[in-house]
Amino acid sequence: MNRTERLYRIDQILKRSKGVTRAELLKELEVSSATLTRDIEYMRSQLHAPIVFDPDAGYRFDTAQQVGAPYAMPGLWFNESEIHGLLAIENLLESIQPGLLEPHIAPLRERLNGLLGEGRFAPAEVRRRVRLQPSTPRCLVSAHFQTCATATLSRRRLQIVHYDRHGDARTTREVSPQRLVRYKENWYLDTWCHVREAVRTFAVDALCAAEIVDAAAVDVPDAELNAVLGAGYGIYAGKDVAWATLRFTPFQARWTAPETWHPDQRAHYEPDGCYVLEIPYSAPGELLMDILKYGADVEVVAPVALRAAVAEVLWQAAQRYRA
């Protein structure tokens, strides 16, 4: 741990104890004796910590020995991932309806409030000034999600009725659930489909019915799941991977260049300032939608089939506006 973390650790240890020996502090902090001496002296001289040493009890706080400015550790602030994690947990807890878990959730909320309070600012101010804004989450049937989660964790098969929005049809499948995935504010179920005999992903909000079957689920190794679902772009992937080459205008490059679209992406700038991004993809649907949202600020260079698909959609859109 770094020095700041050590100082806070010393503060926590002394606050919860009436005395702690030097040996105990050295073991807890995993530092040398000289480092511990410097840390305690810094807390005494710079932070006005009323740390005293009792030959019988060891180090402890003695507020009666407080001299000068009151002792207080400087407030911490959270890094990007920590504040996102804390507020995400809070948002999830607030979304849970009163029920069987309420007695267990209340202490979690109190602890979360305490964690936010350990920062530099009051919890209420953090919530007011830092917000997590969901992006177009779709509504799902809570019972279907619970059934999927139960089957996934208990390793049982599921019979599902899935609404295929693309074909506007319902299909019945028996699947072995592998994992639940939260992606772009929505839940998906990665499965082994016993009808297709292949890995398939289903949007949980598109399930019309879900029932646990009295049969053990087939386990697909993580390596195989990742090879199928992680090879291409987006949530719906596959083993047959093609590469898309996208050219963004110099203006749009200011936003797109820092983004990671895929872990294996390749990118470079052209002499005129255009930003060229190459990404692998399997099913083109999601990639097609993401390309279209950039309008005239992006051009599909390759492959020809993807370029044609984008051109066709843009032509149809233009015809609608001409009408």
C-alpha positions, 0 to 999 in steps of 0.5 A, spaced: 500 500 500 502 507 498 503 512 504 496 515 504 493 508 504 498 506 510 496 513 514 488 511 513 490 504 515 493 507 522 488 511 523 483 506 523 487 501 527 488 506 532 480 508 532 478 501 533 483 499 539 485 502 546 492 500 544 496 496 539 503 494 539 508 496 535 509 489 532 502 488 531 502 495 527 508 492 523 505 486 521 498 489 519 502 494 515 507 490 512 512 495 512 519 496 516 520 499 523 523 505 520 517 506 515 512 506 521 516 511 525 516 516 519 509 515 518 507 516 526 511 522 526 508 525 520 501 524 523 503 527 529 507 533 526 503 534 520 496 532 522 496 533 529 494 526 531 494 525 538 498 518 538 501 516 544 505 510 546 504 506 552 509 501 554 503 497 557 498 497 551 502 500 545 500 506 541 493 509 542 489 516 541 489 520 547 485 526 546 487 529 552 494 530 549 491 534 543 495 540 542 493 546 537 489 544 531 484 539 532 486 532 529 482 530 522 484 525 517 484 529 510 478 527 506 478 522 501 475 522 494 474 516 490 477 514 483 472 513 477 471 506 478 470 506 485 465 512 485 461 508 479 461 502 483 458 505 489 453 509 485 451 503 481 450 499 487 446 504 490 441 505 484 440 497 484 438 497 491 433 503 490 430 499 484 429 493 489 421 493 491 420 491 498 420 484 500 423 478 503 430 481 502 428 488 505 431 486 512 438 484 509 438 490 504 437 496 510 444 494 513 447 494 506 444 501 504 447 503 511 454 501 510 454 504 503 452 510 506 458 510 510 462 508 505 460 514 501 461 518 507 468 516 508 469 521 502 471 528 502 464 530 501 457 528 504 453 522 501 447 527 499 452 532 496 455 526 492 448 523 490 446 530 488 452 532 484 454 525 481 449 521 477 449 515 473 444 516 467 441 509 464 441 509 457 434 506 454 434 500 458 428 495 456 423 493 461 423 485 463 418 481 466 422 480 473 419 472 474 423 471 467 429 474 470 429 470 476 427 463 473 433 464 468 438 466 474 435 460 478 436 455 472 443 458 471 446 458 478 443 451 479 445 448 473 438 446 470 435 447 463 430 452 461 424 451 456 423 458 453 419 462 449 423 467 445 420 473 441 424 474 435 423 481 434 427 481 427 422 476 424 416 478 429 415 471 431 415 466 437 420 460 438 420 455 443 427 453 445 430 448 450 437 451 452 442 450 457 443 457 461 451 458 461 451 466 464 447 472 465 450 478 462 448 485 463 450 489 457 448 496 455 443 497 461 439 490 459 440 483 461 442 477 456 442 470 457 448 466 454 446 459 453 447 452 449 441 451 445 439 444 444 435 446 438 440 449 434 446 445 437 450 451 438 451 457 443 446 462 442 444 469 446 437 471 448 435 478 451 431 476 457 426 482 456 424 478 449 422 472 453 415 470 453 415 464 458 421 461 462 420 454 465 426 450 469 426 443 466 428 437 470 434 436 466 441 437 468 444 443 464 450 442 459 456 446 461 460 449 455 467 451 457 469 459 458 474 458 453 469 456 448 464 461 450 469 467 449 471 464 443 464 464 440 461 470 444 467 475 444 470 474 438 466 479 434 463 486 435 457 487 440 453 482 444 451 477 438 457 474 436 459 468 432 465 464 430 465 466 423 468 473 424 469 478 418 473 485 419 470 492 418 474 498 416 470 505 418 473 511 416 471 517 421 471 524 419 477 529 423 471 532 426 468 525 429 475 523 430 476 527 436 470 523 440 471 516 437 479 515 437 479 515 445 473 509 444 475 502 445 470 498 440 473 491 441 479 489 445 482 487 438 481 493 434 486 496 430 486 504 428 490 509 425 490 516 422 490 518 415 494 524 413 488 528 412 486 527 419 481 522 418 481 516 423 480 509 421 478 504 425 478 496 424 474 492 428 472 484 428 464 482 427 460 476 426 453 478 426 452 485 423 446 488 426 448 491 432 454 494 428 450 496 423 446 500 428 452 503 431 455 506 424 448 509 422 448 513 428 454 517 426 451 519 419 455 523 414 461 523 419 463 515 418 464 511 412 464 504 411 470 502 407 470 495 407 467 489 407 463 491 401 457 487 404 457 491 410 458 498 406 452 496 401 447 494 407 449 501 410 448 505 403 441 501 403 439 503 409 441 510 408 437 510 401 431 508 404 431 513 410 433 519 404 426 516 400 422 517 407 424 524 408 423 526 400 416 523 401 
